[in-house]
């Protein structure tokens, strides 16, 4: 994604998760991922899935 978060932010999140004594099952890496996680809880599943598929140019 050209508008995605900086790869350094993602790399830092991976290192943090890999070296954490009590790692979480999932963690958001960067502000874009955090907003996406919040949207997933607020928007109906069908609408969310359709939007993700459209953004990734997948068949709807």
C-alpha positions as CSV (number, residue, x, y, z in Angstrom):
1,X,0.0,0.0,0.0
2,X,1.4,3.3,-1.0
3,X,-0.4,5.1,1.9
4,X,0.5,2.4,4.5
5,X,2.6,2.8,7.6
6,X,6.3,3.1,7.4
7,X,8.0,-0.4,7.3
8,X,10.2,0.7,10.3
9,X,7.1,1.0,12.4
10,X,6.1,-2.6,11.4
11,X,9.6,-3.9,12.0
12,X,9.7,-2.4,15.5
13,X,6.3,-3.9,16.4
14,X,7.5,-7.3,15.2
15,X,10.7,-7.1,17.3
16,X,8.7,-5.9,20.3
17,X,6.2,-8.8,20.0
18,X,9.0,-11.4,19.4
19,X,11.0,-10.3,22.5
20,X,8.1,-9.6,24.9
21,X,7.9,-11.9,27.9
22,X,4.1,-12.0,27.7
23,X,3.3,-11.5,24.0
24,X,-0.2,-10.7,22.9
25,X,-2.0,-13.0,20.4
26,X,-2.4,-10.0,18.0
27,X,-0.9,-6.5,18.0
28,X,-1.5,-3.5,15.7
29,X,1.6,-2.1,14.1
30,X,1.1,1.6,13.5
31,X,-1.7,4.1,13.3
32,X,-3.3,2.7,10.2
33,X,-3.6,-0.8,11.7
34,X,-5.0,0.7,14.9
35,X,-7.7,2.5,13.0
36,X,-8.5,-0.6,11.0
37,X,-8.8,-2.7,14.2
38,X,-11.3,-0.1,15.6
39,X,-13.3,0.0,12.4
40,X,-13.6,-3.8,12.4
41,X,-15.4,-3.5,15.8
42,X,-17.7,-0.6,14.7
43,X,-18.7,-1.5,11.2
44,X,-20.9,-4.5,10.2
45,X,-18.8,-7.5,9.1
46,X,-20.2,-7.6,5.5
47,X,-19.5,-3.9,5.0
48,X,-16.0,-4.2,6.4
49,X,-15.1,-7.2,4.3
50,X,-16.5,-5.6,1.2
51,X,-14.4,-2.5,1.7
52,X,-11.2,-4.5,2.4
53,X,-11.7,-6.5,-0.7
54,X,-12.3,-3.4,-2.8
55,X,-9.2,-1.6,-1.4
56,X,-7.1,-4.7,-2.3
57,X,-8.7,-5.0,-5.7
58,X,-10.1,-8.4,-5.0
59,X,-13.5,-9.7,-6.5
60,X,-16.4,-8.5,-4.4
